[in-house]
Amino acid sequence: MPKDVPPRWDRRMQQRLARGEAAALGELYDRFASLVHGLAHRVLGDEGAADRITREVFGYIWENPDAYDPKQGSMRSWVARITQGQAVARLRQTELGRGSREELEQKVRSASAAARADYIVTSMPAPLRAALELAYFKRRNYRQAAADLRISEDEARRRLRLGLQLLSTANVLPQEDTAPPGYGSPR
């Protein structure tokens, strides 16, 4: 399945969920379960907790399909935002009393940034991701990446620069109070 979900698919999926089509939930789960589980695991560092968050997120979506607004972004982004909100809330809950408030908030910020970075990398176009993976995991410079990818050096530099620009946004915390309804953590 392609990673880029067309807006038309998002609207149809929301309509099907609103009608109570169990098959729609199954299709949504097949498409996004690994994203949800991966983000939750990245924040919580616990397989069992990530499983529970995955169930909670899809339960929330099933019960609140109208919370999604296609005008605010893709369903993939909405699902990721719900997941991150749930996982961060669970992290705060489990870590409460295990250190100072500042230590807890630092842990939350670090886990949130890591989850956003994971989401950004998995969501970026394959050519950008391939260039970043060569640079990071194989320690290739832009010339070596260009040769490995069989592209020009200018194109390799462009892909690496754009990929790094996208990743740099992972450390920017979203404004909690400006999120549209349905785009924060489920309540």
C-alpha positions in Angstrom: 0.0 0.0 0.0 1.3 3.4 -0.8 2.4 5.6 2.1 0.8 8.7 0.7 -2.9 8.5 1.4 -5.0 10.6 -1.0 -7.5 13.0 0.6 -10.4 11.2 -1.2 -9.5 8.0 0.5 -9.5 9.8 3.9 -13.0 11.3 3.3 -14.4 7.9 2.2 -12.8 6.1 5.1 -14.3 8.6 7.6 -17.7 8.2 6.0 -17.5 4.4 6.2 -16.4 4.6 9.8 -19.3 7.0 10.6 -21.7 4.4 9.1 -20.3 1.8 11.4 -18.6 -0.4 8.8 -16.4 -2.9 10.7 -14.6 -3.6 7.4 -13.5 0.0 7.3 -12.0 -0.2 10.7 -10.2 -3.4 9.6 -8.8 -1.6 6.5 -7.7 1.4 8.6 -6.1 -1.0 11.1 -4.2 -2.8 8.3 -2.9 0.5 7.0 -2.0 2.3 10.2 -1.4 -0.3 13.0 2.3 -0.5 12.5 2.6 3.3 12.5 0.5 3.5 15.7 2.4 0.7 17.5 5.7 2.0 16.4 5.1 5.5 17.6 3.6 4.3 20.9 6.6 2.0 21.4 9.0 4.8 20.7 7.5 7.0 23.3 6.9 4.3 26.0 9.7 1.8 25.3 7.4 -1.0 26.3 5.8 -3.6 23.9 2.8 -4.3 26.1 2.0 -0.6 26.6 2.4 0.0 22.9 -0.1 -2.8 22.3 -2.6 -1.2 24.7 -2.2 2.2 23.1 -2.8 0.7 19.7 -6.1 -0.8 20.9 -7.1 2.5 22.6 -6.3 4.6 19.5 -8.4 2.4 17.1 -11.1 2.2 19.7 -11.2 6.0 19.9 -11.3 6.2 16.1 -14.1 3.7 15.9 -16.1 5.6 18.5 -15.3 9.1 17.2 -14.9 9.0 13.4 -16.4 12.6 13.1 -13.4 13.9 15.2 -11.4 13.7 12.0 -11.5 16.7 9.7 -10.0 16.2 6.3 -9.4 19.9 5.9 -6.9 19.8 8.8 -4.6 17.2 7.2 -4.4 13.6 6.3 -5.9 10.8 8.3 -2.4 9.4 8.7 -1.4 12.6 10.5 -4.6 12.5 12.6 -4.0 8.9 13.7 -0.3 9.8 14.5 -1.4 12.8 16.6 -3.9 10.8 18.5 -1.3 8.1 19.1 1.3 10.5 20.3 -1.1 12.2 22.6 -2.2 8.9 24.2 1.4 7.7 24.5 2.6 10.9 26.1 -0.4 10.9 28.5 0.5 7.3 29.5 4.2 8.1 29.9 3.2 11.0 32.3 0.9 8.7 34.2 3.4 5.9 34.6 6.4 8.2 35.4 4.5 10.4 37.9 6.3 10.4 41.2 9.5 8.8 39.9 11.5 11.9 39.8 11.1 15.7 39.7 8.6 17.4 37.5 11.5 18.7 35.4 12.9 15.2 34.8 9.5 14.0 33.8 8.9 16.8 31.3 12.4 16.3 29.9 11.6 12.6 29.4 8.3 13.5 27.8 9.9 16.0 25.4 12.6 13.5 24.4 10.1 10.8 23.8 7.9 13.1 21.8 10.7 14.4 19.7 11.9 10.8 19.0 8.3 9.7 18.0 7.9 12.8 15.7 11.3 12.0 14.1 10.2 8.4 13.5 7.0 9.6 12.0 8.7 12.2 9.8 11.2 9.6 8.4 8.5 7.0 7.7 6.3 9.6 6.1 8.8 11.3 3.9 9.1 10.3 0.2 11.2 7.2 -0.5 14.0 9.1 -2.4 14.6 11.4 0.6 14.5 8.5 3.1 16.9 6.5 1.0 19.5 9.4 0.9 19.2 9.9 4.7 19.5 6.2 5.4 22.7 6.1 3.3 24.1 9.1 5.1 23.2 8.0 8.6 23.4 4.3 8.7 26.2 3.7 6.1 28.0 7.0 6.8 28.0 8.0 3.1 28.7 11.6 2.2 26.6 13.2 -0.6 29.0 12.1 -3.3 28.9 8.5 -2.2 25.1 8.7 -1.7 24.8 10.1 -5.3 26.8 7.2 -6.6 24.9 4.6 -4.6 21.5 6.0 -5.7 22.7 6.7 -9.3 21.7 10.4 -9.2 23.6 13.6 -9.6 25.6 15.1 -6.7 23.4 18.1 -6.8 20.3 15.9 -6.5 21.9 14.0 -3.6 22.7 17.3 -1.8 19.1 18.5 -2.4 17.6 15.3 -1.0 19.8 15.3 2.1 19.2 19.0 2.8 15.5 18.6 2.4 15.4 15.4 4.5 17.4 17.1 7.3 15.2 20.1 7.2 12.1 17.9 7.7 13.8 16.1 10.5 14.8 19.3 12.2 11.1 20.0 12.8 10.9 17.0 15.1 12.3 19.1 18.0 9.6 21.7 17.6 6.8 21.1 20.0 3.3 21.6 18.6 1.2 24.2 20.3 -1.1 22.1 22.5 -3.8 24.8 22.9 -4.0 25.5 19.1 -4.9 22.0 18.0 -8.3 21.7 16.3 -10.9 19.5 18.0 -10.1 15.8 17.5 -6.4 16.5 16.9 -5.3 16.4 20.5 -5.2 13.4 22.8 -8.5 11.5 23.0 -10.4 12.1 26.2 
